[in-house]
Structure formats: structure tokens, C-alpha cells
Amino acid sequence: DGKASEGGLNVTLTIRLLMHGKEVGSIIGKKGETVKKMREESGARINISEGSCPERIVTITGPTDAIFKAFSMIALKFEEDINASMTNSTVTSKPPVTLRLVVPASQCGSLIGKGGAQVQVAGDMLPNSTERAVTISGTPDAIIQCVKQICVVMLESPPKGATIPYRPKPASAPIIFAGGQAFTIQGQYAIPHPDLTKLHQLAMQHPPFTPLGQTTPGFPGLDATTPTSSHELTIPNDLIGCIIGRQGSKINEIRQMSGAQIKIANATEGSAERQVTITGSPANISLAQYLINAR
């Protein structure tokens, strides 16, 4: 600690934090005012990774004292958010401020809790990287003391070997192909998948595809171009409601999105399940099945 304040460690250092979108929003502030103030007052460079990922990386670079200042401002901001969220709540014990650092795995061995904060080093590396998440929780003061120790450790034992930095990925959604269109499921909606437009264009050059829901006269709900078949499922009685939805809204949505015919048999006495018959092209059927499972 003494060394850090004497400027013996005043080399430039970079510390990376992993934050959820909501935390990032709080750090950025209205029109970027909060992060601007943090940059100006701490003298550290504070960068926030781009992207619509559920997690973002916040990179703080500068001499150690600038980093401590930036950290203390972030920790205090999070404490403020906790206090604000507790004003109307009945909870009496105040949760600690928690920050997640991203540290090369080769440097994690030396990090063991000091300074009254709780430090947890994740057992597994973050996906596609050689880094681990290090979670620190405690009061803002304890966190700053802890970050000081971590800076010392990182400077005294530089990473060994090449570090593959962790990059958060957008929330990955399964991709479904239907009628030559590619969709990703987000929440409860199927959204045309942008990267797959080329695939879509290719698919459209092969005539057998009719986009979903385009029906041929005389065969309501069925594609004339692809052979139709039927598929049967059994669904537990206690789950059938969420598939049918209010006044049939969900099942109708699934019928429209999948282009398949879906019949739900009436409940039979003594049976805990309902029979569901899906009719349509293989693509229609697999999409309908997917949407039913997703519900």
C-alpha cells in the first residue's frame, strides 16, 4: 500500500470490469454526463464496449491513483443505486456493492481476499477466453482497498503467456429456418435474422420454398409444394393452458407463425395428458414444435 502511494507503482495499468446493461446505464448517466464527470475527476480513461450484449466490458486505464479514483466513483455510484432502490423496500439489511473484474487466469492465483472485501475468483474461465471473473463485494471503502491490492498483484506478477480477452456475446438465440426465412427467437417473438439474409436469398432461388402462411387455394394452411405429414405430441394437462393462451391467442399465434395446422384433442377422463396433432410440411411442423416447446 505504501509503495502505491509513493508513486513507485505509478505506471499505467488497465483494469476491466464486467457489467450488466443496467449497471452500464447507471455509469453512463443521462446523456453520458456521469461517465464524463468520472473521466474528468479521476483522470482515468474509461471505455465501455459497444454492442447490444447483456454484458458489457468497462475498461479503466491510467496511473494507479487515477484507477483508484475511478473505482471509488463507480463503487459510490453503485452504493447510491442500492440506497435508491431500498427507499421503498422493506428489506433492512443493505446489500454490499459488488463489482466484477475480468482478470487473466494466470494472474488469479495471487488474488486472495484482503482489506475487508469479499473476493471470489471464478473456477471456470469466461467463454472463449483465458480470463476469469473476479467478484468483489463490500463497502465502497473496502472495495477500493481491495482494488489497490489487486493492482499491486497485477503489476508484480504480469500475465504469463498470451491472454485471450473475454468479449461478451450478444444474447444468443436459437436460429430456426422456415420457408427459406431465418428467424431467431427473442423473448416470445421470432425475428428475421440479419446475418442470414444471404442464406434467405439463396433459399429463395430454389422454388420449392413457399414462405410460411402463403397458402394454395383449396388447401387452407398447407403448402402444395411440399409433402404434408402429421406429427402427434402429448402435453400434460397443467401445461396446455400456457400453449392455448387467453381465448386461444397463443395457439393462434403459433399456427400463424408456423403455418401448420394444430389440433388439440379434448381432455379425456382419467388421463393427465392432451393429444396435440400438428399437420403441415416438415418445416412447418418443426417450427410449430419448437414454438410449443418454447412456450
VEXDREN-2710 file (C-alpha; in Angstrom, 1 decimal):
% VEXDREN-2710
k/r/px/py/pz
1/ASP/0.0/0.0/0.0
2/GLY/2.9/2.4/0.9
3/LYS/4.5/1.7/-2.4
4/ALA/1.3/2.5/-4.3
5/SER/1.0/6.0/-2.8
6/GLU/4.7/6.8/-3.2
7/GLY/4.3/6.6/-6.9
8/GLY/6.5/3.6/-7.0
9/LEU/3.7/1.9/-8.9
10/ASN/2.6/4.9/-10.9
11/VAL/2.8/3.0/-14.2
12/THR/-0.2/2.9/-16.5
13/LEU/-2.5/-0.1/-15.8
14/THR/-5.7/-1.3/-17.3
15/ILE/-8.4/-3.0/-15.2
16/ARG/-11.5/-4.4/-16.9
17/LEU/-14.9/-4.7/-15.3
18/LEU/-17.9/-6.8/-16.5
19/MET/-21.2/-5.1/-16.1
20/HIS/-24.9/-5.7/-16.9
21/GLY/-26.7/-3.3/-19.1
22/LYS/-28.5/-1.7/-16.2
23/GLU/-25.2/-1.0/-14.4
24/VAL/-23.6/0.4/-17.5
25/GLY/-26.6/2.7/-17.9
26/SER/-26.1/4.0/-14.4
27/ILE/-22.4/4.6/-15.0
28/ILE/-23.0/6.4/-18.3
29/GLY/-25.8/8.6/-16.8
30/LYS/-28.2/10.9/-18.7
31/LYS/-26.6/12.0/-22.0
32/GLY/-23.3/10.5/-20.8
33/GLU/-22.9/13.1/-18.0
34/THR/-21.9/10.6/-15.2
35/VAL/-19.2/8.9/-17.1
36/LYS/-17.9/12.3/-18.4
37/LYS/-17.6/13.5/-14.8
38/MET/-15.9/10.3/-13.8
39/ARG/-13.4/10.7/-16.6
40/GLU/-12.7/14.3/-15.8
41/GLU/-12.4/13.9/-12.0
42/SER/-10.4/10.6/-11.9
43/GLY/-8.1/11.4/-14.9
44/ALA/-8.5/7.7/-16.0
45/ARG/-9.6/6.6/-19.4
46/ILE/-13.0/4.9/-19.1
47/ASN/-14.2/3.0/-22.2
48/ILE/-17.4/1.0/-22.5
49/SER/-17.6/-1.8/-25.0
50/GLU/-20.1/-1.4/-27.8
51/GLY/-22.9/-3.7/-28.6
52/SER/-26.3/-4.9/-27.6
53/CYS/-25.0/-7.6/-25.4
54/PRO/-26.5/-8.3/-22.0
55/GLU/-23.0/-7.8/-20.6
56/ARG/-20.5/-5.0/-21.4
57/ILE/-16.9/-4.6/-20.6
58/VAL/-15.9/-1.3/-18.9
59/THR/-12.1/-0.7/-19.3
60/ILE/-10.4/1.7/-16.9
61/THR/-6.8/2.8/-17.9
62/GLY/-4.4/5.2/-16.2
63/PRO/-1.9/5.6/-13.4
64/THR/-2.9/3.6/-10.3
65/ASP/-4.2/6.6/-8.4
66/ALA/-6.4/7.5/-11.3
67/ILE/-7.8/4.0/-11.4
68/PHE/-8.5/4.0/-7.6
69/LYS/-10.3/7.3/-8.0
70/ALA/-12.4/6.0/-10.9
71/PHE/-13.2/2.8/-8.9
72/SER/-14.2/4.8/-5.9
73/MET/-16.6/6.8/-8.0
74/ILE/-18.1/3.7/-9.6
75/ALA/-18.4/2.0/-6.2
76/LEU/-20.1/5.1/-4.7
77/LYS/-22.5/5.3/-7.7
78/PHE/-23.5/1.7/-7.2
79/GLU/-24.0/2.3/-3.5
80/GLU/-26.2/5.3/-4.4
81/ASP/-28.2/3.0/-6.7
82/ILE/-28.6/0.4/-3.9
83/ASN/-29.8/3.1/-1.5
84/ALA/-32.2/4.5/-4.0
85/SER/-33.6/1.0/-4.7
86/MET/-34.1/0.5/-1.0
87/THR/-36.1/3.6/-0.3
88/ASN/-39.4/1.9/-0.8
89/SER/-38.4/-1.6/0.2
90/THR/-38.9/-3.3/3.5
91/VAL/-35.5/-5.0/3.5
92/THR/-33.5/-3.9/6.4
93/SER/-30.0/-5.2/5.6
94/LYS/-28.2/-3.3/2.9
95/PRO/-26.7/-5.5/0.2
96/PRO/-23.0/-4.9/-0.4
97/VAL/-21.7/-3.1/-3.6
98/THR/-20.5/-5.8/-6.0
99/LEU/-18.1/-5.3/-8.9
100/ARG/-16.9/-8.0/-11.3
101/LEU/-13.4/-7.7/-12.6
102/VAL/-12.1/-9.6/-15.6
103/VAL/-8.5/-10.8/-14.9
104/PRO/-6.2/-13.1/-16.9
105/ALA/-6.4/-16.6/-15.3
106/SER/-2.6/-16.7/-15.0
107/GLN/-2.8/-13.8/-12.5
108/CYS/-5.7/-15.1/-10.5
109/GLY/-3.6/-17.4/-8.3
110/SER/-2.3/-14.5/-6.3
111/LEU/-5.6/-12.8/-5.6
112/ILE/-7.0/-13.8/-2.2
113/GLY/-9.3/-11.6/-0.2
114/LYS/-7.7/-8.7/1.6
115/GLY/-9.0/-5.4/3.0
116/GLY/-12.4/-6.5/4.3
117/ALA/-14.0/-7.1/0.9
118/GLN/-15.1/-10.5/-0.2
119/VAL/-13.2/-11.7/-3.3
120/GLN/-14.4/-14.6/-5.3
121/VAL/-12.3/-15.9/-8.2
122/ALA/-14.5/-17.9/-10.6
123/GLY/-13.5/-21.5/-11.0
124/ASP/-14.1/-21.6/-14.8
125/MET/-12.7/-19.3/-17.4
126/LEU/-15.1/-17.0/-19.2
127/PRO/-16.3/-18.3/-22.6
128/ASN/-13.7/-18.3/-25.4
129/SER/-11.0/-16.5/-23.3
130/THR/-8.2/-17.2/-20.8
131/GLU/-9.7/-14.8/-18.2
132/ARG/-11.7/-15.4/-15.1
133/ALA/-14.3/-13.2/-13.4
134/VAL/-13.2/-11.9/-10.0
135/THR/-16.2/-10.7/-8.0
136/ILE/-15.5/-8.1/-5.2
137/SER/-18.2/-7.1/-2.8
138/GLY/-18.2/-4.9/0.3
139/THR/-18.5/-1.3/1.2
140/PRO/-17.0/1.2/-1.3
141/ASP/-14.0/1.7/1.0
142/ALA/-13.3/-2.0/1.3
143/ILE/-13.6/-2.3/-2.5
144/ILE/-11.0/0.5/-3.0
145/GLN/-8.6/-1.1/-0.6
146/CYS/-9.1/-4.4/-2.4
147/VAL/-8.6/-2.9/-5.9
148/LYS/-5.4/-1.4/-4.6
149/GLN/-4.1/-4.8/-3.6
150/ILE/-5.2/-6.3/-6.9
151/CYS/-3.3/-3.5/-8.8
152/VAL/-0.2/-4.4/-6.8
153/VAL/-0.6/-8.0/-7.6
154/MET/-1.2/-7.4/-11.3
155/LEU/1.9/-5.2/-11.5
156/GLU/4.1/-7.6/-9.6
157/SER/3.0/-10.7/-11.4
158/PRO/2.4/-9.9/-15.1
159/PRO/0.2/-12.3/-17.0
160/LYS/2.0/-15.4/-18.3
161/GLY/1.6/-16.5/-21.9
162/ALA/-0.8/-14.9/-24.3
163/THR/-4.1/-13.6/-22.8
164/ILE/-7.2/-14.1/-24.9
165/PRO/-9.5/-11.4/-23.6
166/TYR/-13.1/-12.1/-22.8
167/ARG/-15.6/-10.5/-25.2
168/PRO/-19.3/-10.6/-24.2
169/LYS/-21.5/-12.1/-26.9
170/PRO/-25.0/-10.9/-27.8
171/ALA/-27.7/-13.0/-26.1
172/SER/-27.6/-16.0/-28.3
173/ALA/-30.9/-17.2/-29.6
174/PRO/-31.6/-20.4/-31.4
175/ILE/-32.0/-19.9/-35.1
176/ILE/-34.9/-21.5/-37.0
177/PHE/-35.3/-21.8/-40.7
178/ALA/-38.8/-21.7/-42.0
179/GLY/-39.9/-21.2/-45.6
180/GLY/-36.4/-20.1/-46.5
181/GLN/-36.5/-17.3/-43.9
182/ALA/-34.2/-17.5/-40.9
183/PHE/-35.6/-16.4/-37.6
184/THR/-34.1/-16.0/-34.1
185/ILE/-36.4/-16.3/-31.2
186/GLN/-36.1/-13.4/-28.9
187/GLY/-38.5/-13.4/-25.9
188/GLN/-41.6/-14.7/-27.5
189/TYR/-41.2/-13.3/-31.0
190/ALA/-39.4/-14.7/-34.0
191/ILE/-37.3/-12.0/-35.5
192/PRO/-35.8/-12.3/-39.0
193/HIS/-32.1/-12.9/-38.5
194/PRO/-29.9/-10.2/-40.2
195/ASP/-26.8/-12.3/-40.8
196/LEU/-28.9/-14.9/-42.6
197/THR/-30.3/-12.7/-45.4
198/LYS/-27.8/-14.2/-47.8
199/LEU/-29.0/-17.7/-46.9
200/HIS/-32.5/-16.5/-47.3
201/GLN/-31.7/-15.1/-50.8
202/LEU/-30.1/-18.5/-51.7
203/ALA/-33.1/-20.3/-50.4
204/MET/-35.4/-18.2/-52.5
205/GLN/-33.6/-19.2/-55.6
206/HIS/-34.8/-22.7/-55.0
207/PRO/-38.5/-22.7/-55.9
208/PRO/-39.9/-25.4/-53.5
209/PHE/-40.0/-22.9/-50.7
210/THR/-43.2/-21.0/-50.1
211/PRO/-42.9/-18.5/-47.3
212/LEU/-44.9/-19.5/-44.2
213/GLY/-48.6/-18.9/-44.3
214/GLN/-48.7/-18.5/-48.1
215/THR/-51.4/-21.0/-48.8
216/THR/-52.6/-22.6/-52.0
217/PRO/-56.3/-22.3/-52.7
218/GLY/-58.2/-25.4/-51.7
219/PHE/-55.6/-26.4/-49.0
220/PRO/-56.0/-23.8/-46.3
221/GLY/-52.9/-23.7/-44.1
222/LEU/-50.9/-26.2/-46.2
223/ASP/-48.2/-25.8/-48.8
224/ALA/-49.0/-27.6/-52.0
225/THR/-45.3/-27.6/-53.0
226/THR/-44.0/-29.8/-50.1
227/PRO/-45.5/-33.1/-48.9
228/THR/-47.5/-32.7/-45.8
229/SER/-47.4/-35.0/-42.8
230/SER/-48.8/-35.2/-39.3
231/HIS/-47.0/-35.3/-36.0
232/GLU/-48.5/-36.1/-32.7
233/LEU/-47.5/-34.8/-29.3
234/THR/-48.8/-35.3/-25.8
235/ILE/-48.8/-32.3/-23.5
236/PRO/-49.5/-32.5/-19.7
237/ASN/-52.9/-31.0/-18.8
238/ASP/-51.3/-28.5/-16.5
239/LEU/-49.2/-27.0/-19.3
240/ILE/-51.9/-26.9/-22.0
241/GLY/-53.2/-23.6/-20.8
242/CYS/-50.0/-21.7/-21.5
243/ILE/-49.9/-23.1/-25.0
244/ILE/-53.5/-22.2/-25.8
245/GLY/-53.2/-18.8/-24.2
246/ARG/-56.1/-16.5/-23.3
247/GLN/-59.1/-17.3/-25.6
248/GLY/-56.7/-19.2/-27.9
249/SER/-54.4/-16.2/-28.5
250/LYS/-51.1/-18.2/-28.1
251/ILE/-52.1/-21.2/-30.1
252/ASN/-53.3/-18.9/-32.9
253/GLU/-50.0/-17.1/-32.9
254/ILE/-48.2/-20.4/-33.1
255/ARG/-50.5/-21.5/-36.0
256/GLN/-49.8/-18.3/-37.9
257/MET/-46.0/-18.2/-37.3
258/SER/-45.5/-21.9/-38.2
259/GLY/-48.1/-22.2/-41.0
260/ALA/-49.0/-25.6/-39.6
261/GLN/-52.5/-26.8/-38.6
262/ILE/-52.6/-27.6/-34.9
263/LYS/-55.5/-29.6/-33.3
264/ILE/-55.7/-30.1/-29.6
265/ALA/-57.9/-33.0/-28.6
266/ASN/-60.5/-32.6/-25.8
267/ALA/-59.5/-33.8/-22.4
268/THR/-60.2/-37.5/-21.8
269/GLU/-61.3/-38.6/-18.4
270/GLY/-58.7/-40.2/-16.2
271/SER/-55.8/-39.0/-18.5
272/ALA/-53.2/-36.4/-17.3
273/GLU/-52.3/-35.5/-20.9
274/ARG/-53.8/-34.0/-24.0
275/GLN/-53.2/-35.2/-27.5
276/VAL/-51.9/-32.5/-30.0
277/THR/-51.8/-33.1/-33.7
278/ILE/-49.6/-30.9/-36.0
279/THR/-50.1/-31.1/-39.7
280/GLY/-48.1/-29.4/-42.4
281/SER/-44.8/-29.5/-44.3
282/PRO/-41.7/-30.8/-42.3
283/ALA/-40.6/-27.1/-41.9
284/ASN/-44.0/-26.1/-40.6
285/ILE/-44.1/-29.0/-38.2
286/SER/-40.7/-28.5/-36.8
287/LEU/-41.3/-24.7/-36.3
288/ALA/-44.6/-25.4/-34.6
289/GLN/-43.0/-28.0/-32.3
290/TYR/-40.2/-25.5/-31.5
291/LEU/-42.7/-22.8/-30.6
292/ILE/-44.8/-25.1/-28.5
293/ASN/-41.6/-26.2/-26.6
294/ALA/-40.6/-22.6/-26.2
295/ARG/-43.9/-21.8/-24.6
END
